[in-house]
Amino acid sequence: MRTNYPQNDIGVRAKYSDKDASTILGRYLAQFFNIRTIIVCIGTDKCIGDCLGPLVGTLLTKAGFSC
């Protein structure tokens, strides 16, 4: 995994073309989650440009996150 992306007090960067980008971002975001974290997925599956919320919600549910 590549870890030479700049990390600072604002966040972390990963190029979209990097095959490890999801791992880099996931590990960074994981430090902010705990038992009291609430994830709100907003959007609609009726509009192509606004379907990310329902898609993420479905993926989280399938991964075992409770509703």
ABEGO torsion letter per residue (X at the ends): XBAABBBBAAEBBBBAABAAAAAAAAAAAAAABBAABBBBBBEBAABAAAAAAAAAAAAAAAAGBBX
